[in-house]
Every structure is written in structure tokens, then in C-alpha cells.
């Protein structure tokens, strides 16, 4: 097996979605004087590579902790959307998508993760695309952008009300292009909350 990490490193200077609170990652103990190293974290859940649950956008929606661990592991399908201003259903042509799959969408925008443009001009999904993947029974979808849509977040609501969880701020999806077969392991911290930072790894079959 080969594994490819698709997760941004969480640092003390994480970029945040405009309007969201900034995170803090601070060292509060030092080996030379405290006998150990200790870091403290203060953050919203929607920072870096993270996953959204229905309660993020839907009144009385499920929290992340209500999903079984099987929901976060599955066969991966890569959609190459580079060069597209919108992510439409035509990108699914020729793709074999089955119930329980996890779709990852490569736009190339992760290269701009620390630039202002990353949050301003990213490509968004169409309503037709979202409805199509719901029909296919997909259980998670991941993007290398800050969001699959913009306010009023219709795409979020279409996906989440159908238990399609949303992974945002992926990176390194280009590394999957030579690998048509892979599984996705995307395990969040088991917070009783609407979202969580997440470690996303592709397991490659060689």
C-alpha cells in the first residue's frame, strides 16, 4: 500500500474564511524549564482541512459525532475540475460512481491557500452537480477550496440534508492523478459539534 496525505498542516498562522475567528496554536510549556513540551490550541472548527456535518447549516441537523466511523472511509473518486469556473454535472461523464463513494474534486486552488484570492474567486458547484451526486448515494465530497459554494449556501444544504458530508480545504489532490483506484480515510476528532478538523489520507492500490 501507498498513502498520500491530502491535509494542510495546522500551524500558528492559519488562514481563515473571511469573518471567521482566527485560530491560535501556542506553546505553553518548554522542555528546558518545564520538563515537557506542551501546546495549547484555540480554534473554530472551520479552519484548515475540516469536515462539515448537517448541523452546520440545518436546524436540527445531525452533529458530526452522530455518524459511524464507516461514514468516513470509502472508495475514492477523483474529479479533475481544473480550469472550470463552475463544477457542473458534465464533469461526471465517464465516471463510475457507486453508493458509499467519496468524491474528491481537484481544482488546483489549494496552491493559493495563503493568498486572498483563495477566498474570493474559487470555483463553485452547480445545483445540478450536487443533486446528481446525491442521487448516486455518495457519502462524502471533498474540495481543495474553502467551500463548494457561496452565500446563501444552497449547495451545502442540498448535500448535508442528504447526509453527504463536506470536506473543505484539501490539498495535494494532484498526487492522485496517476492513481485511478484509491480509498479515502477521512477521520475527524469525535467532537459533539457541527464540524471538526480532519486528517484525510488516500490509500493507493499499487
N, C-alpha and C positions, 0 to 999 in steps of 0.2 A: 504494500500500500504506500501511497504518497499522499501527503497532506499539504494543502495550500491555505494559508491564513488570509482571510478576507476582512480583517478587523483593523480599524485605526487604533493606534496606541493612545491610551488615555494619558495625557500629560497635564502639567500645571497651567498650560496656556491653551486650553481647548477653545476652538471657535464655537459660537452658539448661534442658533436660529435667532434672527432679529426679534427682540422683545423678551427672549427667554433669559432667566438669571444665569450669570456666569458661574462656572464651577471653580472649586479650589482643591488643589492637591498639595498638601503641606506636610513637610517633615517636622514632626514634633518631638522626636527623640533621636539621639545620636549615640552610636556605639562608644565613642571616646569618652563620653561623660554620663551616659545613661545605661550602659551595658547592652543596649539593643537599639536597633533601628525601628522607628515607628512612624507611619504616615497616617494622616487624617484626611478624609475626603468630605467635601460638601458639594452637592451637585443636584440638578434636576435630573429626571430620568431620560430626558430627550436631548442627549448630548453624545457626540461621537457615534460609534456604531451601536444602535439600540433597536429594540422591537416595541411596537405599539400593540396594545390589546384593545378590545372594543370599548372599555370604559373610558378610554382617552377621548372619544368623540360621541359616544352614545349614552344617553341616560339609561341607567340600569344595565349597561353593558357588562360583560364578564371582565373580571380582573385577570391579570397575567397568571396569577397563582392557581386559577381555576382550570388551566389546561394541563393535560397529562404530558409527561415528558415525550411521549411518542409524537406529539404535535410539532416538536422542534427538530425532528430528524426525518429525512426523507430523500427520495431520488431528486437530484437537481436537474434543472433545465436552464440553459443559458440562452438569453435573447440578446443578440447584438443590435443595439439601437443607436450606435454611434452615427452622428451626422443627422439625426432626426430631431426636429423641433418638438414633435409630439410623439408619444408612444401609442401607436394605433394597432388595430387587430391584424393588419396586413403583416406585421412582424411575427405573427404566429403561424403564418403559412409554412407548411412543410415540417412543423414541429410536432412530435408525438408527445402529447401531454395527457397524463393519466391522473385519476383521483389520488390525492395524497402527495402529489409532487410539490416541490418547492422551486419557484421560478426566480431566477436572478437576472436583472436587467443591466446590461453594460451600456453606459452612455459615454464613459470617459471623463465624466465630470469630477471624479474623485481626485484628479490631478490638480483641481482648483480648490481643494478642501480648505485651505487657509487664505483664500482670496475672497474679496467682497462679491465678485461675480458668482461665486458658488451658490449664494443665497438669492440671487437676483434673476438669473436667466437660464435656470436649469430646465430641461425638457420635462413635460408632464404627461401623464396617461390620459387617454380619452375615456369617456364613459363606456364606449363600445368595447374597448380593450378590457376594462375592469369587469364588465358583465360577462365577457367571454371566458375569462379565467375562472370566474365564479361558477359558470356552467360546467367547466372542466373538473371542478372539485379540488382545485389547488388549495393547499392549507396554509402556505406562506408565500409572500412575494418580497423580494429584496431589491433595493435600488442603490446605486452609487451616487445618489443625490440626497439633498436634505429632506425630500418629500416626494411622493408620487403625484402631488397636486398642489394647488394654492387655494387660499381662502375663496369660497366658503367650504372647501374640503369635501366636496361631493364624492370624490374617489375614495378617500378614507372611509366614508360612511358606507359606500357600496360594499367595499371589501370587508370591513370589520363586522358589519351586521350579518355577514355570511361566514364568520369565523376564519377569514383569510387574514392572518396576522401580517403586519407590515414591518420589514426590516429597513432601516434608513441609514445612510452614511456608510455603505460598504466601500471597500477599496480592493485593488488588486484583481478585479474581475478579468482583466486582460489575460492573466495567467491561466484562465480556464479555457481559452480559445482552442488550444490543441487537444483538449480532452473532452470528447463527446459524452463520456459516461463518468458520472461522479455522484456521490451522495453529499448532502449538506447536513452538517451538525451545527445547530444554532442555539446554544443553551444560555438562557438568561439566568440572572440571580432570581431566586424564588421570592420576590417581593410581593406583598399584598398591595399591589399598586396597578396603575394603568399602563406602565411601561417599565423597561429595565435596560441598562447597558447589557451587551450581549457579546459573546465570543463566537464568531462564525468561521467555520473551517470546512473546506471541501475535501472529501476523501476520494482520491483518484484511484480508479481501477486500471492497472497497467498490464 
